[in-house]
Each structure stands twice: as structure tokens, then as C-alpha cells.
Amino acid sequence: MLIMLVGLPSVGKSTFSKNLSKKLIERNIDNIILGTDLIRESFPVWKENYEDYIKKMNKSLISEALDEGFTVIVDDTNYYNSKRRDLIHMANLKDKNCISIYLKAPLEVLLARNIARGAKIPNSVIEDMYLKFDEMGTKYKWDKPDLEIDTHLEAINFDEIIDKIFKLDDEKSSIKSTFKSKDIENSDNNDNYNFKNKLDVETRHIIGEFIKNNKNLSKEKIKRLSNYRKNYIKNLRDIEKDGIIIKNEKEFNEYILTLLEEFKSEIKKFI
């Protein structure tokens, strides 16, 4: 089983994952907590050019742990639906169930907690992530969280949560063919899906670099940029419906590059 945590920094994911792990082992469930932050902490210093390796290693560790039969708790923000989709897809390919747990708290609570624990992450980063966060279940049915927990309201009963996880795991096992939604299962063979997914990932990267290189952008402009990107992806032409002919991978990549250049030109208007 793969237990995917979703939530912004300071929401309490690390504390939650450790308590969950302890309760699982009390019930004789071998488990491991994995996540990109755990790998980052293994380096004496952090460098931006480490990030590709960190993400690659994290994915590999999760995959190997599932193969070895461990229940894997993924302690990461997973704030984009594309990241969540990739984890669900990995679990499906290995015939494992994925249980998603959305940990949430108001922004002001997150910022206050972050300051209280020494502000390891600048509050501005959390605010930026808050604006970019893909709310679970608003765009895709498969993205609806299995459990939602408000970490600021009351003490968490982990015995109850474990019971709910086991029940969800049993239910998903009994309806596995239904649970693997067509959107996820057929994504690798769907040209239009790959087209939009590629642009979704690349435009997120472009926006991130644009914000980093234009540090004087106001929060309002950053929010408008994020909304512009989402609407851009939403309104993309449909390859199949519009009869766009792409004969091979080279033409596919050239078409993607053309659209990305247009996107870069448009976002410069926000300066």
C-alpha cells in the first residue's frame, strides 16, 4: 500500500507520518517513510542542481520499497495534481492501492507555525505554494482525497485513522478494476493526454523560473500568472478533435516548443 500525504509546509506532515508509522508497526505492518526532504537532509549542503537527482532517487526508493512489500508513507507536499497522479500511477502499475490523505490548515496558521519552528522555509515560499496549490478533487475525480484532516482543529486520533485506512484499502482491493480510472490507466496511450500533460509540467517550470527571476512581482501578479497558466492549459486545442496531425515524436516536440515559446512571450506582459 502507498499512503500519499498532501499538504503545504508547516501543516504537520512529518509529525503525522511518524505517528502513523508507529501505529502501523503496532499492528505488524512493515512500513517506511520516504520523501524528497528526507533525501535533501542527507546532503551536507543543498544546491539547486541536486534537485533532479533528489526527485529521481525518491521515485526509485518508493518503487523499490513497494516491490519489497513495505507500506510506503510518502511525506511530501504533492501540491500539484501531476505529482499525485504519478504516485497513483506507480501504485497501480505495482497492483498496490494508494490512499491519499490531505492535511490542511489556514494560511495564517501555516505561517505562524513556520515562524515558531525557526522559519526554515521563508514565509514567502509558503505563500507562493499556497497560491499554486492544486486543490484536491476540483479538476479530476481520481484526485479526490480519501481522507481530509484539519491539523489545527483538534488532536488527531491515529487509531481511528489506521482503521479508516485499512477499510479504504479493503474497499479499493475489492473494486480495483473500477478504482483504476480510465483517465489514469490509459494516459500513456492517449496522445492528447500526453500533449497536455507535457505542457502542464513545462509551463509550471517556466512560471517558477519567471517568478524567481522577477522577484519584484507582487502577490497579486503571481496569483494572476498562476491563473493564466491554468486557463492556458484548460483552453489548449484538442489534438484529436481539431485534427492536428503529428506524425512522429520529433513533430510532437517541435509543436510543444512552439507553444512554449508563445507562452513565454505572453507571460512577459505581466512585468
N, C-alpha and C positions, 0 to 999 in steps of 0.2 A: 504494500500500500504506500502511496505517496500522499503526504499531508502538506498541502501548499498554504503557507501563510501569506497574507496580503495585507499591507499596511505601511503607512509612512513612518519615517524615523521618529523615535520617541513615543510611539504608540504602545510599546511594550512587547515587541515580538520576541526578543531574546529571553526575557523573563518567562514569557508564556511558553516558548519552546522548551526551555529547561524543565519547567514544572510538568509540561505534557510528557516529556521524555521519561521523567521519573515515574509518573503514573503508569505509563505503558510498560515499563520494565517490572513494575509491581505486579502486572498481570501477565508476566512472562512473554512480553512482546519485544523481541530484539529490535532496537531502533538506533538511528543515528541522526544527529542534527547537522545539516550542511547548508552552506550559503556563501555568497561572494565575500561578505565581511570577514568571515572566519578565515578565508584564504588571504585576504588583504593583511590581516593581523599577523600572518606568518612571515611577512617581509619586515626587515629592519627599518626600511623607509618605503613610502608609497610614491610611485611615479606613474604618470598618466599612461605611459607606453606599456605598463604592466597589464592594463585593463583587458585587452583581448585575450591574453594568457589566462587571467583570472577567470573570465567567463567560460573559456574553453575547458579549463580544469574543473570548474564547478559542475558543468554539464556532464563531464566524464565521470566524476565522483558519484553524482546522483545515479547515473546509468549503471555503474558497477555495483553500487550498493543495492539497487533494486534487483539486479541479477543475482546477488548473493542472498537474497531473501530478506533483507532488512526492511523494516518500515522506515521510510525516509521523511524526516521533517525538514522542509525547505524554509529556512529562516532568511527571507529576502523581502524587499519591498514589493516586487512584482506589480508595480503600479501601472504598467502598460498591459492591455489585453493580449498583445502579441507575445509577451513573456509568459503569460498564464497559459495561452494556447499551446506554446511549445512544451510546457511541462505536462499538460493534459495529454498531448500527442505522444510524448515519451512514455507515459504510463500506459496508454492504450496499446502502443506497439509491444510492450512487455507484458500485456494482459494483466495489468495491475489497475486498481481503482485509484482515482485521485480525489481526495477530499479537500475542498477549498475552505479556508477559514479567514474571513475578513475581519481584521481587528481595526477598530476605528475610534476616533476621539476628535472633538472640535479642534480647529487650527490653534486657537489661543491656548488650549491645554497642551498641545504638542510643543509649542514654542516655549511655554513656561517650564515644561519638563526638560526640554533640551538645555535651557539655561541652568536649571537646577543640577544637572549632571555634568556641567562644565562646558557646555556648548562645543562638543567635539565637531559637530557639524554646524556651520553658520546658519542662523535662522532664515537668512535669505534663500538658502538652498532648499530648506523645508517648504518655504512659501512657494518657491518655483515648482517644486514637485507636487505640491497641493493643487496648483493651477493646471498642471499637466496630467494629473491622475485620471485614468480611465475608470470611471465609476463602474463597479461590477454589475453585470447583467443589464445595463442600459442599452447596449448595442447588439449583443448576441445572447440567445437563450442559454447556450452552453456555458456562458461566463457568469451566470448567477451563482452567488456563493452558497455553499452548503450550510455554513454556519456564519452568523454575524454576531460579533461581540463588541459591545461598547466598553472599552477598558477603563473609562473614567467614572462609570456609574456605580459599580458595586464590586465586592470581592467575587472572584471567579471560582466556581465550583468545578474543579478538574475531574472529579469522579463522574459528574453529570456529563461533562464534555466527552470523556472517554466513552461513556455509554452511547452517546449520540453518534460518535464516530464509528463505533462498532456496528450500530444499527444501519447507518448510511452505507457502510462497506458491504454489509449483507444484502441490502436492497439493491445496490449497484451490481453486485455479483449476479443476482437473480434476473436482472434485466439488462445485462451487459450489452446485448446487441442493440437495445434501444438507447442506452446511455451514450454509446459512441455515435454522436450525432453525425449526420451526413456532411455537415459543414466541416467538421474536423477530419473525419475518416477519408473523405475524397479530396482533401485540399491539395495534396501533392499532384493529383492528376487533372486539376482544374486550372486552365490557362489564365482565366480571368482572376481567379483567386490568387495565383502566384504573382500576377501583374500588380494587383492592388496591394498585396502583402509586401512586395518588394518596395513599392513606392511609400507605403506606410512606414517601413523601417528607415528608409533613406531620408525621407522628409523629417522624421523625428531627429535624426542625426544632424541634418542641415540646420534645423531650428535651434538645436542645442549649441552648435558651433556659432551660429549667428548671435545668440544671446551672450555667449561667452566673450565674443569679440566686440560686442557693443554694450559695455557694462553700464552705460548711462540710460539704457532703456527703462522707462517707467513700468511699474507693475501692471498698469492698465494696458500698455502697449504689448507687454509679454502675454497678457491674457488674450488680447486681440490676435496676436500671432498664433497662439495655440488654437484658437477657434478657427482662424483662417485655414490652418493646416488640416484640421479635422473636416472642415467643409470641402476643402480641396480634394481630399481622399474620397469623401462621400459622393461628390459630384463628378468623379472621373468617368470617362466614357467606358462603356462595356465592350470589351474586345469582341465577344461573340455577337451581341445584339447589333452593334454598329458595323459589323462586317469588316473589322480591321484585320488585314491579312499579315500574319507574321510567320514566315516560312521556317526560320531556324533560330537557334539561340543567339547568334550574332545580331539578327534583326531585332530580336526581343530586347537585348541590351542597348542597342542603339536607340530604340524607341523610348526606353526608360531614361537614358541620358538626356534625350531631347526634352522630355517632360521635366526632368530635374533642373535643367538649365532655365527653363521657363519659370519654374517655381522659385529659384534663386533670384531671378530678376524681379519677380513680384514682391518678395518679402523685403527687398531693399527699399521699397516705398514706405516701410514702417519707420525708417530712421528719421 
